[in-house]
């Protein structure tokens, strides 16, 4: 009976993780579309959500849970510790843009600042690299 319950829990986690991954990539597709439509703030928000959900997806697969935080730096550091330090150089090389991406969540949601197209294109390029790195661990 205990074995069946463990299998059920693992199946639920895998299902939740898969939904998170699908949703993450939907945010990325929406970000590209919104960028093309000139909706820079919303595109940036979608880019941040892609990063956040993809990292949480990987944490859910590796740990069975993830912290309830929006901090990409914190999430990446936790994933790095689970991945045996495999993300250390990526995090160190990109700490500034990771922190900036965290600010996007607040800026796009609550502040009256408009993001420029070039800023969002840079965030999109970074998010695509982050996606490759996260998928690889």
Buried (B, 14 or more C-beta within 10 A) or exposed (E): EEEEEEEEEEEEBEEBBEEBBEBBBBBBEBBBEBBEEEBBBBBBBBBBBBBBBBBBBBBBBBBEEBEEEBBBBBBBBBBBEBBEEEBBEBBEEBEEBBEBBBEBBEBBEEEEEEBEEEBBEBBBEBBBEBBEBBEEB
